[in-house]
Each structure stands twice: as C-alpha cells, then as structure tokens.
Amino acid sequence: PLAELWRHPLHAREFGSQITNVLRCLQLEASGYEVTVTELVGWEHSMKNELILASRPATPKPGKTRAAQARLQQVLEELGLGELSTRFAVPAELP
C-alpha cells in the first residue's frame, strides 16, 4: 500500500521532499534541539517553502531526545530506509 505514495513521479518527488524534511526535523530533535517548522510563502508561490528553525533549550530534556531518536529509527525502518541510519545518526553523547 505504501508503494502508492511513489508510484507516480509527481507524488514520488513531493513525498521525497516531505520525508527529507521530516527526517531533518527528527534528527535535530534527536540531537537535543527544539524544532519549529513554518511556511515561508503560500503554496501557490512555491512548493519548497518550509523553514526549519532549531534552538537548543537551556535545560536539556533527555527523555524527549531519546523519544525523538526512537521515532527517527522507526520512520527509517517503516519506510525501508534503514540504510540511511548512518546518514541520520545522532551523537552518542549530547552536550
């Protein structure tokens, strides 16, 4: 059923763009950052208009970081992208 997401070239391109941004956000969260995603301009002007903002909180939240690490791995596995685990690896010890 998931193959339908990329059966047509247009859908594959848009899905690829979306999942890339999702993985970027999860990688930042898994590295201890707080992440906000916002729209730069309306969709009628540009399909690539996401701004990913990340800031490191003054007080680390290890539970939140570990949860993001687990979600990142789950997304990679569920989409058959396990080979990208090294690309989206997070540091073993966070500052």
Gaussian input, Z-matrix of N, CA and C with variables (Angstrom, degrees):
# hf/3-21g

backbone

0 1
 N
 C     1     B1
 C     2     B2     1     A1
 N     3     B3     2     A2     1     D1
 C     4     B4     3     A3     2     D2
 C     5     B5     4     A4     3     D3
 N     6     B6     5     A5     4     D4
 C     7     B7     6     A6     5     D5
 C     8     B8     7     A7     6     D6
 N     9     B9     8     A8     7     D7
 C    10    B10     9     A9     8     D8
 C    11    B11    10    A10     9     D9
 N    12    B12    11    A11    10    D10
 C    13    B13    12    A12    11    D11
 C    14    B14    13    A13    12    D12
 N    15    B15    14    A14    13    D13
 C    16    B16    15    A15    14    D14
 C    17    B17    16    A16    15    D15
 N    18    B18    17    A17    16    D16
 C    19    B19    18    A18    17    D17
 C    20    B20    19    A19    18    D18
 N    21    B21    20    A20    19    D19
 C    22    B22    21    A21    20    D20
 C    23    B23    22    A22    21    D21
 N    24    B24    23    A23    22    D22
 C    25    B25    24    A24    23    D23
 C    26    B26    25    A25    24    D24
 N    27    B27    26    A26    25    D25
 C    28    B28    27    A27    26    D26
 C    29    B29    28    A28    27    D27
 N    30    B30    29    A29    28    D28
 C    31    B31    30    A30    29    D29
 C    32    B32    31    A31    30    D30
 N    33    B33    32    A32    31    D31
 C    34    B34    33    A33    32    D32
 C    35    B35    34    A34    33    D33
 N    36    B36    35    A35    34    D34
 C    37    B37    36    A36    35    D35
 C    38    B38    37    A37    36    D36
 N    39    B39    38    A38    37    D37
 C    40    B40    39    A39    38    D38
 C    41    B41    40    A40    39    D39
 N    42    B42    41    A41    40    D40
 C    43    B43    42    A42    41    D41
 C    44    B44    43    A43    42    D42
 N    45    B45    44    A44    43    D43
 C    46    B46    45    A45    44    D44
 C    47    B47    46    A46    45    D45
 N    48    B48    47    A47    46    D46
 C    49    B49    48    A48    47    D47
 C    50    B50    49    A49    48    D48
 N    51    B51    50    A50    49    D49
 C    52    B52    51    A51    50    D50
 C    53    B53    52    A52    51    D51
 N    54    B54    53    A53    52    D52
 C    55    B55    54    A54    53    D53
 C    56    B56    55    A55    54    D54
 N    57    B57    56    A56    55    D55
 C    58    B58    57    A57    56    D56
 C    59    B59    58    A58    57    D57
 N    60    B60    59    A59    58    D58
 C    61    B61    60    A60    59    D59
 C    62    B62    61    A61    60    D60
 N    63    B63    62    A62    61    D61
 C    64    B64    63    A63    62    D62
 C    65    B65    64    A64    63    D63
 N    66    B66    65    A65    64    D64
 C    67    B67    66    A66    65    D65
 C    68    B68    67    A67    66    D66
 N    69    B69    68    A68    67    D67
 C    70    B70    69    A69    68    D68
 C    71    B71    70    A70    69    D69
 N    72    B72    71    A71    70    D70
 C    73    B73    72    A72    71    D71
 C    74    B74    73    A73    72    D72
 N    75    B75    74    A74    73    D73
 C    76    B76    75    A75    74    D74
 C    77    B77    76    A76    75    D75
 N    78    B78    77    A77    76    D76
 C    79    B79    78    A78    77    D77
 C    80    B80    79    A79    78    D78
 N    81    B81    80    A80    79    D79
 C    82    B82    81    A81    80    D80
 C    83    B83    82    A82    81    D81
 N    84    B84    83    A83    82    D82
 C    85    B85    84    A84    83    D83
 C    86    B86    85    A85    84    D84
 N    87    B87    86    A86    85    D85
 C    88    B88    87    A87    86    D86
 C    89    B89    88    A88    87    D87
 N    90    B90    89    A89    88    D88
 C    91    B91    90    A90    89    D89
 C    92    B92    91    A91    90    D90
 N    93    B93    92    A92    91    D91
 C    94    B94    93    A93    92    D92
 C    95    B95    94    A94    93    D93
 N    96    B96    95    A95    94    D94
 C    97    B97    96    A96    95    D95
 C    98    B98    97    A97    96    D96
 N    99    B99    98    A98    97    D97
 C   100   B100    99    A99    98    D98
 C   101   B101   100   A100    99    D99
 N   102   B102   101   A101   100   D100
 C   103   B103   102   A102   101   D101
 C   104   B104   103   A103   102   D102
 N   105   B105   104   A104   103   D103
 C   106   B106   105   A105   104   D104
 C   107   B107   106   A106   105   D105
 N   108   B108   107   A107   106   D106
 C   109   B109   108   A108   107   D107
 C   110   B110   109   A109   108   D108
 N   111   B111   110   A110   109   D109
 C   112   B112   111   A111   110   D110
 C   113   B113   112   A112   111   D111
 N   114   B114   113   A113   112   D112
 C   115   B115   114   A114   113   D113
 C   116   B116   115   A115   114   D114
 N   117   B117   116   A116   115   D115
 C   118   B118   117   A117   116   D116
 C   119   B119   118   A118   117   D117
 N   120   B120   119   A119   118   D118
 C   121   B121   120   A120   119   D119
 C   122   B122   121   A121   120   D120
 N   123   B123   122   A122   121   D121
 C   124   B124   123   A123   122   D122
 C   125   B125   124   A124   123   D123
 N   126   B126   125   A125   124   D124
 C   127   B127   126   A126   125   D125
 C   128   B128   127   A127   126   D126
 N   129   B129   128   A128   127   D127
 C   130   B130   129   A129   128   D128
 C   131   B131   130   A130   129   D129
 N   132   B132   131   A131   130   D130
 C   133   B133   132   A132   131   D131
 C   134   B134   133   A133   132   D132
 N   135   B135   134   A134   133   D133
 C   136   B136   135   A135   134   D134
 C   137   B137   136   A136   135   D135
 N   138   B138   137   A137   136   D136
 C   139   B139   138   A138   137   D137
 C   140   B140   139   A139   138   D138
 N   141   B141   140   A140   139   D139
 C   142   B142   141   A141   140   D140
 C   143   B143   142   A142   141   D141
 N   144   B144   143   A143   142   D142
 C   145   B145   144   A144   143   D143
 C   146   B146   145   A145   144   D144
 N   147   B147   146   A146   145   D145
 C   148   B148   147   A147   146   D146
 C   149   B149   148   A148   147   D147
 N   150   B150   149   A149   148   D148
 C   151   B151   150   A150   149   D149
 C   152   B152   151   A151   150   D150
 N   153   B153   152   A152   151   D151
 C   154   B154   153   A153   152   D152
 C   155   B155   154   A154   153   D153
 N   156   B156   155   A155   154   D154
 C   157   B157   156   A156   155   D155
 C   158   B158   157   A157   156   D156
 N   159   B159   158   A158   157   D157
 C   160   B160   159   A159   158   D158
 C   161   B161   160   A160   159   D159
 N   162   B162   161   A161   160   D160
 C   163   B163   162   A162   161   D161
 C   164   B164   163   A163   162   D162
 N   165   B165   164   A164   163   D163
 C   166   B166   165   A165   164   D164
 C   167   B167   166   A166   165   D165
 N   168   B168   167   A167   166   D166
 C   169   B169   168   A168   167   D167
 C   170   B170   169   A169   168   D168
 N   171   B171   170   A170   169   D169
 C   172   B172   171   A171   170   D170
 C   173   B173   172   A172   171   D171
 N   174   B174   173   A173   172   D172
 C   175   B175   174   A174   173   D173
 C   176   B176   175   A175   174   D174
 N   177   B177   176   A176   175   D175
 C   178   B178   177   A177   176   D176
 C   179   B179   178   A178   177   D177
 N   180   B180   179   A179   178   D178
 C   181   B181   180   A180   179   D179
 C   182   B182   181   A181   180   D180
 N   183   B183   182   A182   181   D181
 C   184   B184   183   A183   182   D182
 C   185   B185   184   A184   183   D183
 N   186   B186   185   A185   184   D184
 C   187   B187   186   A186   185   D185
 C   188   B188   187   A187   186   D186
 N   189   B189   188   A188   187   D187
 C   190   B190   189   A189   188   D188
 C   191   B191   190   A190   189   D189
 N   192   B192   191   A191   190   D190
 C   193   B193   192   A192   191   D191
 C   194   B194   193   A193   192   D192
 N   195   B195   194   A194   193   D193
 C   196   B196   195   A195   194   D194
 C   197   B197   196   A196   195   D195
 N   198   B198   197   A197   196   D196
 C   199   B199   198   A198   197   D197
 C   200   B200   199   A199   198   D198
 N   201   B201   200   A200   199   D199
 C   202   B202   201   A201   200   D200
 C   203   B203   202   A202   201   D201
 N   204   B204   203   A203   202   D202
 C   205   B205   204   A204   203   D203
 C   206   B206   205   A205   204   D204
 N   207   B207   206   A206   205   D205
 C   208   B208   207   A207   206   D206
 C   209   B209   208   A208   207   D207
 N   210   B210   209   A209   208   D208
 C   211   B211   210   A210   209   D209
 C   212   B212   211   A211   210   D210
 N   213   B213   212   A212   211   D211
 C   214   B214   213   A213   212   D212
 C   215   B215   214   A214   213   D213
 N   216   B216   215   A215   214   D214
 C   217   B217   216   A216   215   D215
 C   218   B218   217   A217   216   D216
 N   219   B219   218   A218   217   D217
 C   220   B220   219   A219   218   D218
 C   221   B221   220   A220   219   D219
 N   222   B222   221   A221   220   D220
 C   223   B223   222   A222   221   D221
 C   224   B224   223   A223   222   D222
 N   225   B225   224   A224   223   D223
 C   226   B226   225   A225   224   D224
 C   227   B227   226   A226   225   D225
 N   228   B228   227   A227   226   D226
 C   229   B229   228   A228   227   D227
 C   230   B230   229   A229   228   D228
 N   231   B231   230   A230   229   D229
 C   232   B232   231   A231   230   D230
 C   233   B233   232   A232   231   D231
 N   234   B234   233   A233   232   D232
 C   235   B235   234   A234   233   D233
 C   236   B236   235   A235   234   D234
 N   237   B237   236   A236   235   D235
 C   238   B238   237   A237   236   D236
 C   239   B239   238   A238   237   D237
 N   240   B240   239   A239   238   D238
 C   241   B241   240   A240   239   D239
 C   242   B242   241   A241   240   D240
 N   243   B243   242   A242   241   D241
 C   244   B244   243   A243   242   D242
 C   245   B245   244   A244   243   D243
 N   246   B246   245   A245   244   D244
 C   247   B247   246   A246   245   D245
 C   248   B248   247   A247   246   D246
 N   249   B249   248   A248   247   D247
 C   250   B250   249   A249   248   D248
 C   251   B251   250   A250   249   D249
 N   252   B252   251   A251   250   D250
 C   253   B253   252   A252   251   D251
 C   254   B254   253   A253   252   D252
 N   255   B255   254   A254   253   D253
 C   256   B256   255   A255   254   D254
 C   257   B257   256   A256   255   D255
 N   258   B258   257   A257   256   D256
 C   259   B259   258   A258   257   D257
 C   260   B260   259   A259   258   D258
 N   261   B261   260   A260   259   D259
 C   262   B262   261   A261   260   D260
 C   263   B263   262   A262   261   D261
 N   264   B264   263   A263   262   D262
 C   265   B265   264   A264   263   D263
 C   266   B266   265   A265   264   D264
 N   267   B267   266   A266   265   D265
 C   268   B268   267   A267   266   D266
 C   269   B269   268   A268   267   D267
 N   270   B270   269   A269   268   D268
 C   271   B271   270   A270   269   D269
 C   272   B272   271   A271   270   D270
 N   273   B273   272   A272   271   D271
 C   274   B274   273   A273   272   D272
 C   275   B275   274   A274   273   D273
 N   276   B276   275   A275   274   D274
 C   277   B277   276   A276   275   D275
 C   278   B278   277   A277   276   D276
 N   279   B279   278   A278   277   D277
 C   280   B280   279   A279   278   D278
 C   281   B281   280   A280   279   D279
 N   282   B282   281   A281   280   D280
 C   283   B283   282   A282   281   D281
 C   284   B284   283   A283   282   D282

   B1=1.4587
   B2=1.5258
   B3=1.3496
   B4=1.4610
   B5=1.5221
   B6=1.3293
   B7=1.4632
   B8=1.5249
   B9=1.3104
   B10=1.4673
   B11=1.5260
   B12=1.3150
   B13=1.4633
   B14=1.5190
   B15=1.3216
   B16=1.4592
   B17=1.5261
   B18=1.3257
   B19=1.4680
   B20=1.5178
   B21=1.3154
   B22=1.4626
   B23=1.5290
   B24=1.3318
   B25=1.4696
   B26=1.5314
   B27=1.3186
   B28=1.4646
   B29=1.5264
   B30=1.3252
   B31=1.4629
   B32=1.5275
   B33=1.3340
   B34=1.4660
   B35=1.5239
   B36=1.3342
   B37=1.4670
   B38=1.5232
   B39=1.3220
   B40=1.4657
   B41=1.5253
   B42=1.3318
   B43=1.4586
   B44=1.5245
   B45=1.3279
   B46=1.4603
   B47=1.5186
   B48=1.3211
   B49=1.4631
   B50=1.5268
   B51=1.3199
   B52=1.4661
   B53=1.5230
   B54=1.3335
   B55=1.4632
   B56=1.5276
   B57=1.3312
   B58=1.4660
   B59=1.5188
   B60=1.3223
   B61=1.4653
   B62=1.5250
   B63=1.3226
   B64=1.4708
   B65=1.5271
   B66=1.3341
   B67=1.4658
   B68=1.5279
   B69=1.3199
   B70=1.4697
   B71=1.5272
   B72=1.3192
   B73=1.4734
   B74=1.5214
   B75=1.3176
   B76=1.4638
   B77=1.5205
   B78=1.3317
   B79=1.4608
   B80=1.5264
   B81=1.3137
   B82=1.4671
   B83=1.5283
   B84=1.3440
   B85=1.4678
   B86=1.5260
   B87=1.3368
   B88=1.4614
   B89=1.5241
   B90=1.3237
   B91=1.4669
   B92=1.5218
   B93=1.3304
   B94=1.4562
   B95=1.5149
   B96=1.3138
   B97=1.4644
   B98=1.5258
   B99=1.3191
   B100=1.4597
   B101=1.5230
   B102=1.3169
   B103=1.4618
   B104=1.5188
   B105=1.3257
   B106=1.4580
   B107=1.5231
   B108=1.3158
   B109=1.4609
   B110=1.5170
   B111=1.3150
   B112=1.4539
   B113=1.5242
   B114=1.3064
   B115=1.4581
   B116=1.5290
   B117=1.3252
   B118=1.4615
   B119=1.5256
   B120=1.3193
   B121=1.4672
   B122=1.5166
   B123=1.3060
   B124=1.4616
   B125=1.5197
   B126=1.3298
   B127=1.4656
   B128=1.5232
   B129=1.3183
   B130=1.4628
   B131=1.5260
   B132=1.3344
   B133=1.4604
   B134=1.5242
   B135=1.3214
   B136=1.4594
   B137=1.5218
   B138=1.3412
   B139=1.4607
   B140=1.5374
   B141=1.3111
   B142=1.4640
   B143=1.5166
   B144=1.3015
   B145=1.4581
   B146=1.5231
   B147=1.3146
   B148=1.4632
   B149=1.5210
   B150=1.3034
   B151=1.4551
   B152=1.5207
   B153=1.3173
   B154=1.4600
   B155=1.5241
   B156=1.3184
   B157=1.4653
   B158=1.5228
   B159=1.3250
   B160=1.4649
   B161=1.5200
   B162=1.3188
   B163=1.4636
   B164=1.5239
   B165=1.3146
   B166=1.4594
   B167=1.5226
   B168=1.3320
   B169=1.4682
   B170=1.5295
   B171=1.3202
   B172=1.4705
   B173=1.5248
   B174=1.3174
   B175=1.4611
   B176=1.5271
   B177=1.3423
   B178=1.4653
   B179=1.5282
   B180=1.3128
   B181=1.4692
   B182=1.5290
   B183=1.3457
   B184=1.4599
   B185=1.5281
   B186=1.3242
   B187=1.4640
   B188=1.5163
   B189=1.3136
   B190=1.4637
   B191=1.5349
   B192=1.3253
   B193=1.4630
   B194=1.5246
   B195=1.3347
   B196=1.4691
   B197=1.5257
   B198=1.3229
   B199=1.4667
   B200=1.5265
   B201=1.3288
   B202=1.4681
   B203=1.5245
   B204=1.3337
   B205=1.4636
   B206=1.5280
   B207=1.3255
   B208=1.4643
   B209=1.5266
   B210=1.3385
   B211=1.4717
   B212=1.5263
   B213=1.3164
   B214=1.4625
   B215=1.5226
   B216=1.3179
   B217=1.4623
   B218=1.5268
   B219=1.3246
   B220=1.4660
   B221=1.5227
   B222=1.3195
   B223=1.4675
   B224=1.5243
   B225=1.3294
   B226=1.4629
   B227=1.5276
   B228=1.3272
   B229=1.4662
   B230=1.5280
   B231=1.3251
   B232=1.4653
   B233=1.5206
   B234=1.3199
   B235=1.4607
   B236=1.5244
   B237=1.3335
   B238=1.4579
   B239=1.5205
   B240=1.3226
   B241=1.4621
   B242=1.5274
   B243=1.3174
   B244=1.4577
   B245=1.5160
   B246=1.3470
   B247=1.4665
   B248=1.5329
   B249=1.3336
   B250=1.4653
   B251=1.5312
   B252=1.3201
   B253=1.4694
   B254=1.5208
   B255=1.3388
   B256=1.4628
   B257=1.5242
   B258=1.3212
   B259=1.4710
   B260=1.5264
   B261=1.3166
   B262=1.4589
   B263=1.5281
   B264=1.3283
   B265=1.4651
   B266=1.5259
   B267=1.3093
   B268=1.4684
   B269=1.5254
   B270=1.3281
   B271=1.4647
   B272=1.5259
   B273=1.3268
   B274=1.4680
   B275=1.5226
   B276=1.3183
   B277=1.4660
   B278=1.5121
   B279=1.2994
   B280=1.4562
   B281=1.5170
   B282=1.3458
   B283=1.4700
   B284=1.5063
   A1=113.21
   A2=117.89
   A3=119.32
   A4=112.14
   A5=117.54
   A6=120.65
   A7=111.48
   A8=117.41
   A9=120.52
   A10=111.94
   A11=117.29
   A12=120.55
   A13=112.09
   A14=117.51
   A15=119.48
   A16=113.39
   A17=117.64
   A18=121.09
   A19=111.35
   A20=117.66
   A21=121.85
   A22=108.91
   A23=117.70
   A24=120.61
   A25=114.38
   A26=117.86
   A27=120.02
   A28=110.59
   A29=116.14
   A30=119.91
   A31=110.76
   A32=116.62
   A33=120.27
   A34=110.53
   A35=116.31
   A36=119.99
   A37=110.81
   A38=116.15
   A39=119.53
   A40=111.30
   A41=117.00
   A42=119.94
   A43=109.97
   A44=116.24
   A45=120.40
   A46=111.84
   A47=115.94
   A48=120.94
   A49=110.55
   A50=116.53
   A51=120.99
   A52=111.94
   A53=116.48
   A54=118.82
   A55=110.79
   A56=116.99
   A57=119.81
   A58=110.42
   A59=117.34
   A60=120.36
   A61=111.79
   A62=117.18
   A63=120.54
   A64=109.82
   A65=116.94
   A66=120.47
   A67=111.38
   A68=117.38
   A69=120.38
   A70=110.53
   A71=116.11
   A72=120.16
   A73=111.09
   A74=116.73
   A75=120.01
   A76=111.51
   A77=116.98
   A78=119.74
   A79=110.59
   A80=117.11
   A81=120.36
   A82=110.84
   A83=116.96
   A84=120.58
   A85=110.87
   A86=116.26
   A87=120.88
   A88=111.86
   A89=116.57
   A90=121.87
   A91=111.81
   A92=116.82
   A93=120.83
   A94=116.11
   A95=117.70
   A96=120.50
   A97=111.43
   A98=115.79
   A99=121.91
   A100=105.95
   A101=116.78
   A102=121.37
   A103=110.98
   A104=114.44
   A105=122.47
   A106=107.13
   A107=116.44
   A108=120.94
   A109=107.46
   A110=115.21
   A111=119.61
   A112=110.17
   A113=115.59
   A114=122.27
   A115=108.76
   A116=115.85
   A117=119.70
   A118=111.87
   A119=115.94
   A120=121.86
   A121=107.81
   A122=117.31
   A123=120.56
   A124=112.34
   A125=116.72
   A126=122.12
   A127=112.13
   A128=117.34
   A129=118.93
   A130=111.96
   A131=118.04
   A132=121.89
   A133=112.91
   A134=117.34
   A135=120.24
   A136=110.10
   A137=116.04
   A138=120.40
   A139=110.76
   A140=116.68
   A141=120.78
   A142=107.91
   A143=115.72
   A144=119.23
   A145=113.46
   A146=117.70
   A147=120.24
   A148=110.51
   A149=115.22
   A150=121.73
   A151=106.64
   A152=115.91
   A153=121.64
   A154=107.38
   A155=115.84
   A156=121.90
   A157=108.59
   A158=116.17
   A159=120.54
   A160=109.53
   A161=115.51
   A162=120.45
   A163=108.28
   A164=114.61
   A165=118.96
   A166=108.21
   A167=117.21
   A168=119.57
   A169=111.42
   A170=115.91
   A171=120.91
   A172=110.90
   A173=116.02
   A174=121.21
   A175=108.69
   A176=118.24
   A177=120.42
   A178=111.65
   A179=115.43
   A180=121.82
   A181=108.22
   A182=117.04
   A183=120.75
   A184=113.99
   A185=117.96
   A186=120.25
   A187=111.76
   A188=116.02
   A189=121.50
   A190=110.39
   A191=115.46
   A192=120.74
   A193=110.76
   A194=117.08
   A195=120.35
   A196=111.20
   A197=117.25
   A198=120.63
   A199=110.28
   A200=117.02
   A201=120.58
   A202=110.58
   A203=117.18
   A204=120.55
   A205=110.28
   A206=116.40
   A207=120.89
   A208=110.74
   A209=117.25
   A210=120.48
   A211=111.07
   A212=116.89
   A213=121.19
   A214=110.07
   A215=117.33
   A216=120.67
   A217=111.41
   A218=117.28
   A219=120.64
   A220=111.23
   A221=117.11
   A222=120.70
   A223=109.76
   A224=117.03
   A225=120.23
   A226=111.07
   A227=116.93
   A228=120.83
   A229=111.68
   A230=117.31
   A231=120.73
   A232=112.34
   A233=117.21
   A234=120.51
   A235=112.34
   A236=116.69
   A237=119.98
   A238=112.70
   A239=116.67
   A240=121.84
   A241=111.72
   A242=116.13
   A243=120.42
   A244=113.77
   A245=116.88
   A246=119.67
   A247=112.31
   A248=117.03
   A249=120.91
   A250=112.48
   A251=116.85
   A252=120.11
   A253=111.94
   A254=117.46
   A255=119.07
   A256=110.83
   A257=117.54
   A258=121.10
   A259=111.04
   A260=116.48
   A261=121.24
   A262=111.69
   A263=116.15
   A264=120.47
   A265=109.91
   A266=115.30
   A267=121.04
   A268=108.00
   A269=117.29
   A270=119.69
   A271=111.62
   A272=115.71
   A273=120.21
   A274=110.84
   A275=115.99
   A276=120.43
   A277=108.59
   A278=115.33
   A279=120.55
   A280=109.78
   A281=115.83
   A282=118.81
   A283=112.40
   D1=-37.70
   D2=179.49
   D3=-65.67
   D4=-22.99
   D5=179.55
   D6=-59.23
   D7=-24.68
   D8=178.00
   D9=-63.24
   D10=-23.86
   D11=-179.96
   D12=-65.50
   D13=-26.79
   D14=-178.48
   D15=-127.15
   D16=20.03
   D17=178.40
   D18=-67.07
   D19=-38.73
   D20=179.50
   D21=-100.43
   D22=137.99
   D23=-176.63
   D24=-53.04
   D25=-41.80
   D26=-179.60
   D27=-62.15
   D28=-45.02
   D29=179.71
   D30=-65.62
   D31=-40.38
   D32=179.60
   D33=-61.09
   D34=-43.22
   D35=-179.63
   D36=-63.70
   D37=-46.87
   D38=-178.61
   D39=-67.82
   D40=-39.08
   D41=177.97
   D42=-64.08
   D43=-42.64
   D44=178.57
   D45=-59.12
   D46=-41.93
   D47=178.78
   D48=-64.75
   D49=-44.93
   D50=-179.31
   D51=-64.07
   D52=-47.96
   D53=-176.36
   D54=-67.35
   D55=-32.85
   D56=176.38
   D57=-61.01
   D58=-45.56
   D59=179.08
   D60=-67.06
   D61=-37.68
   D62=176.92
   D63=-61.97
   D64=-44.72
   D65=179.68
   D66=-65.76
   D67=-37.57
   D68=176.66
   D69=-60.94
   D70=-45.20
   D71=179.79
   D72=-63.60
   D73=-45.52
   D74=179.23
   D75=-62.88
   D76=-38.56
   D77=178.59
   D78=-63.58
   D79=-41.76
   D80=177.38
   D81=-63.43
   D82=-46.05
   D83=179.19
   D84=-63.12
   D85=-39.34
   D86=179.46
   D87=-69.06
   D88=-15.58
   D89=176.81
   D90=-97.93
   D91=7.41
   D92=174.24
   D93=98.39
   D94=5.37
   D95=-179.89
   D96=-90.23
   D97=153.14
   D98=168.81
   D99=-94.14
   D100=133.86
   D101=-171.44
   D102=-120.98
   D103=138.85
   D104=172.93
   D105=-129.27
   D106=136.20
   D107=176.55
   D108=-116.36
   D109=132.03
   D110=-178.71
   D111=-135.31
   D112=161.11
   D113=179.97
   D114=-92.88
   D115=130.16
   D116=179.76
   D117=-78.48
   D118=-51.47
   D119=178.93
   D120=-136.14
   D121=168.16
   D122=179.71
   D123=-64.88
   D124=153.34
   D125=-179.87
   D126=-59.03
   D127=-26.00
   D128=-179.46
   D129=-67.98
   D130=-16.94
   D131=-178.91
   D132=-99.46
   D133=-32.02
   D134=-176.14
   D135=-161.21
   D136=137.11
   D137=176.15
   D138=-81.08
   D139=-24.03
   D140=-178.07
   D141=-105.86
   D142=83.08
   D143=-172.49
   D144=-134.04
   D145=26.82
   D146=179.54
   D147=-90.58
   D148=137.95
   D149=172.93
   D150=-115.22
   D151=119.07
   D152=178.99
   D153=-99.67
   D154=117.02
   D155=179.54
   D156=-108.32
   D157=132.00
   D158=179.64
   D159=-131.02
   D160=137.71
   D161=176.29
   D162=-138.77
   D163=144.50
   D164=179.14
   D165=-87.84
   D166=123.82
   D167=-179.98
   D168=-67.87
   D169=151.30
   D170=179.14
   D171=-62.21
   D172=-36.75
   D173=178.84
   D174=-111.68
   D175=116.33
   D176=179.21
   D177=-59.49
   D178=148.32
   D179=178.77
   D180=-123.22
   D181=82.70
   D182=-174.47
   D183=-58.07
   D184=-37.18
   D185=179.67
   D186=-63.04
   D187=-42.57
   D188=179.26
   D189=-66.63
   D190=-38.80
   D191=179.15
   D192=-65.33
   D193=-45.86
   D194=178.97
   D195=-63.16
   D196=-38.49
   D197=178.73
   D198=-63.54
   D199=-40.63
   D200=178.66
   D201=-66.77
   D202=-37.89
   D203=177.15
   D204=-60.96
   D205=-43.01
   D206=179.49
   D207=-65.83
   D208=-43.14
   D209=179.11
   D210=-63.33
   D211=-39.40
   D212=178.53
   D213=-59.75
   D214=-47.99
   D215=179.20
   D216=-64.30
   D217=-38.79
   D218=178.87
   D219=-62.45
   D220=-44.36
   D221=179.93
   D222=-62.21
   D223=-46.36
   D224=179.49
   D225=-59.35
   D226=-45.06
   D227=-179.04
   D228=-67.16
   D229=-45.65
   D230=-177.12
   D231=-63.15
   D232=-29.63
   D233=-179.11
   D234=-95.99
   D235=7.16
   D236=179.28
   D237=69.70
   D238=30.14
   D239=-177.84
   D240=-111.43
   D241=27.61
   D242=-177.81
   D243=-55.33
   D244=-29.92
   D245=179.78
   D246=-65.91
   D247=-14.31
   D248=177.61
   D249=-88.66
   D250=3.00
   D251=-178.91
   D252=-56.65
   D253=-37.64
   D254=179.01
   D255=-71.03
   D256=-34.06
   D257=178.42
   D258=-65.45
   D259=-36.30
   D260=-177.97
   D261=-104.93
   D262=23.83
   D263=178.75
   D264=-66.75
   D265=148.98
   D266=177.40
   D267=-115.02
   D268=154.24
   D269=-179.71
   D270=-58.91
   D271=142.87
   D272=178.64
   D273=-63.77
   D274=-40.39
   D275=178.38
   D276=-116.93
   D277=126.24
   D278=-179.83
   D279=-99.33
   D280=145.98
   D281=178.45
   D282=-65.23

